[in-house]
Amino acid sequence: ANSDRIYTTLDLNLQRAANEAVSIGIKQVDEQVKKQKRFRNAPFVEPQAALIALDPHTGQIKALVGGRNYGVSQLNHVTALRQPGSIFKAFVYATAMNTGIEKSGQVMTPASIVVDEPTTFVFDDQEYSPNNFEHEFFGPVTLRKAIAKSLNVATIKVAEQVGYQKVVDLAHASGISEDVKATPAMAIGSYVATPFEMAGAFTMFANQGTRVNPTLVSLIRESNGKVLLDQKPETKQVLDPRVNYLMVSM
């Protein structure tokens, strides 16, 4: 039978490794979650997992795992909206580094100091009192240390100083969903995005500030050999290469 041929970007060896990594990793997660107090007298709810691996220079997706078991849940968790948490902080610090090339406002560098201490943020007449991991605070810290230690309060202060809206604008330019709103909680990843969007956005850090669109199909060819689709990387310059250099260094 004459039929079109579709070539995906997946690497079978990497796909096998990804399946194995998820099944080993999720077993360890199960063991940790089962120890939590909330499951002492309650039925255990299995956590879920997703994995996406891509080449940041071409955008080609090399391995994809949509969940722990397709037989149990057919939802592709790679495209499910979830809170990204601390990986969102990269956009806060990238926005801060952008101040070095903007012609207005306060310039921030990796050596700028922010005070990491218990803080209540007031926004839209709402009070927000976030905490750090294990309630540990470090006092005056450089931005380099704040991102290295993933400090929540310090990061929100950085977002407040550069402007919540500027952080959101950068996130949107990087390909993250419109659901992210300009509030203090945004800075530590409290709004939802998909693992697919986050992986796409992070390509810019590996690519001198140029975002590459993730793709799953590389070539479609008709049975007579005619090429219907030859996927070339779709790119977009999001960060100045100098800003990106500082981000990678941090």
C-alpha positions in Angstrom: 0.0 0.0 0.0 1.2 3.4 -0.9 1.2 5.7 2.1 2.9 8.8 3.5 5.9 8.3 5.7 6.1 10.4 8.9 9.4 10.7 10.7 9.3 11.8 14.3 12.2 13.4 16.1 12.2 10.7 18.9 15.4 8.9 19.6 14.4 5.3 20.5 17.4 4.7 22.8 16.6 7.9 24.7 12.9 7.0 24.8 13.7 3.7 26.4 16.0 5.5 28.9 13.2 8.0 29.7 10.6 5.3 30.3 13.0 3.5 32.6 14.0 6.8 34.4 10.3 7.6 35.1 9.4 4.2 36.4 12.5 4.1 38.7 12.0 7.7 39.8 8.2 7.4 40.5 8.8 4.3 42.7 11.1 6.5 44.9 8.5 9.3 44.9 5.8 6.8 46.0 7.9 5.6 48.9 8.5 9.2 50.1 4.8 10.3 49.7 3.5 7.2 51.5 5.5 8.3 54.6 3.7 11.6 54.7 1.2 12.2 57.6 -1.7 12.9 55.3 -1.8 9.2 54.2 -1.6 7.7 57.7 -5.4 6.8 57.7 -6.3 7.7 54.2 -6.1 5.9 50.9 -2.8 6.4 49.0 -3.2 8.5 45.9 -0.5 7.8 43.3 1.5 10.8 42.2 1.9 11.4 38.5 4.9 12.1 36.4 5.9 13.5 33.0 9.2 13.8 31.1 10.2 15.8 28.1 13.7 15.8 26.7 14.6 18.0 23.7 17.6 19.4 21.8 17.6 23.1 22.7 19.4 24.1 19.5 16.9 22.4 17.1 13.8 22.1 19.2 13.6 18.4 18.3 11.9 16.4 21.1 14.0 13.3 21.7 11.9 11.6 24.4 8.5 12.0 25.8 6.7 10.3 28.7 3.1 11.5 29.3 2.5 9.7 32.6 3.3 6.7 34.8 1.0 4.2 33.1 -1.1 4.8 30.0 -3.4 2.0 31.0 -4.4 3.8 34.1 -4.5 7.4 32.9 -4.5 8.5 29.2 -3.9 12.2 30.1 -0.7 13.4 28.6 0.8 15.2 31.6 3.5 16.9 29.4 0.6 19.1 28.1 -1.3 19.3 31.4 -1.4 22.6 33.3 0.6 22.4 36.6 2.4 24.9 38.9 6.0 25.1 37.7 7.2 26.2 41.1 10.9 27.2 41.4 11.9 26.7 37.8 9.8 29.9 37.1 12.3 31.9 39.1 14.7 31.9 36.1 12.3 34.4 34.4 12.4 36.8 37.4 16.3 36.9 37.4 16.4 37.2 33.6 14.1 40.2 33.9 16.4 41.6 36.5 19.5 41.1 34.3 17.6 42.9 31.4 17.7 46.1 33.5 21.4 46.3 32.5 20.6 46.9 28.8 17.4 48.9 29.3 17.9 52.7 29.3 15.6 53.4 32.2 15.2 52.5 35.9 17.4 50.8 38.4 20.1 48.5 37.1 20.5 45.1 38.7 23.4 42.7 38.4 24.3 39.3 39.8 26.1 41.2 42.6 23.0 43.3 43.6 21.9 42.8 47.1 18.3 41.9 48.3 17.3 41.2 51.9 16.0 37.7 52.5 13.8 38.0 55.6 10.2 37.2 56.6 8.1 39.7 54.5 4.4 40.5 53.9 3.8 41.7 50.4 0.7 43.8 49.8 -0.8 43.7 46.4 -4.3 44.7 45.2 -5.3 45.1 48.9 -4.3 41.5 49.5 -1.6 40.4 52.0 0.8 37.7 51.0 3.3 36.2 53.4 5.3 33.5 51.7 7.9 31.3 53.4 11.3 29.9 52.4 12.1 26.2 52.3 12.4 24.9 55.9 11.7 28.5 57.1 15.3 29.4 56.7 16.3 33.0 55.9 19.7 34.4 54.9 19.5 38.2 55.4 21.3 40.3 52.7 22.1 38.1 49.7 23.4 38.7 46.2 21.0 37.8 43.4 23.6 35.1 42.4 23.1 33.5 45.9 19.3 34.1 45.9 18.8 32.1 42.6 21.4 29.4 43.7 19.6 28.8 47.0 16.2 29.3 45.3 15.1 31.7 48.0 11.3 32.5 47.7 11.1 35.8 49.6 14.3 37.2 48.0 13.0 36.3 44.5 9.6 37.9 45.1 11.5 41.1 46.2 13.5 41.0 43.0 10.2 40.7 41.0 8.7 43.6 42.9 11.7 45.8 42.2 11.8 45.1 38.5 8.0 45.1 38.2 5.7 42.0 38.2 4.4 42.9 34.8 7.8 42.9 33.2 8.5 39.4 34.5 5.1 38.2 33.1 5.9 39.9 29.7 9.2 38.0 29.5 7.5 34.7 30.4 4.9 35.3 27.7 7.6 36.2 25.2 9.3 32.9 26.1 6.1 30.9 25.2 4.6 30.5 28.6 0.8 30.5 28.8 -1.3 33.6 29.2 -2.6 32.3 32.6 0.5 33.7 34.4 -0.6 36.9 36.2 1.4 39.8 37.5 1.2 39.2 41.3 3.8 38.4 44.0 2.9 34.7 44.0 3.8 34.5 40.2 7.5 35.0 41.0 7.8 31.6 42.7 5.8 29.7 40.1 2.3 29.6 41.6 0.4 30.0 38.3 0.0 27.2 35.9 2.0 26.3 32.8 2.7 23.0 31.0 6.0 21.0 31.1 6.0 21.4 27.3 5.8 25.2 27.6 8.5 25.3 30.3 10.9 23.1 28.3 10.3 25.3 25.2 11.0 28.5 27.2 14.2 27.1 28.8 15.7 26.5 25.3 16.6 30.2 25.3 19.0 29.8 28.2 20.9 27.0 26.3 20.9 29.0 23.1 22.3 32.5 23.6 18.9 33.9 24.4 17.1 32.4 21.3 14.0 30.3 22.0 13.4 27.3 19.7 10.0 25.9 19.1 9.7 22.3 20.3 8.8 19.9 17.4 7.9 16.2 17.4 7.7 15.6 13.6 10.9 16.2 11.5 9.8 15.0 8.0 6.6 13.9 6.2 7.2 12.3 2.7 4.6 10.9 0.2 5.0 7.4 -1.1 6.4 8.9 -4.4 9.2 10.6 -2.4 7.7 14.1 -2.5 8.4 16.0 0.7 5.3 17.4 2.3 7.0 18.8 5.5 10.6 19.3 6.3 10.6 20.9 9.7 13.2 23.6 10.2 13.7 25.1 13.7 11.4 28.0 14.4 13.4 30.5 16.5 12.8 33.8 18.3 15.3 36.0 20.0 13.9 36.6 23.5 17.0 37.6 25.6 20.0 39.7 24.6 23.0 37.2 24.4 24.8 39.3 27.1 21.9 38.9 29.5 21.7 35.2 28.7 25.4 34.9 29.4 24.9 36.3 32.9 21.9 34.0 33.5 23.9 30.9 32.5 26.7 32.0 34.7 24.3 32.5 37.7 
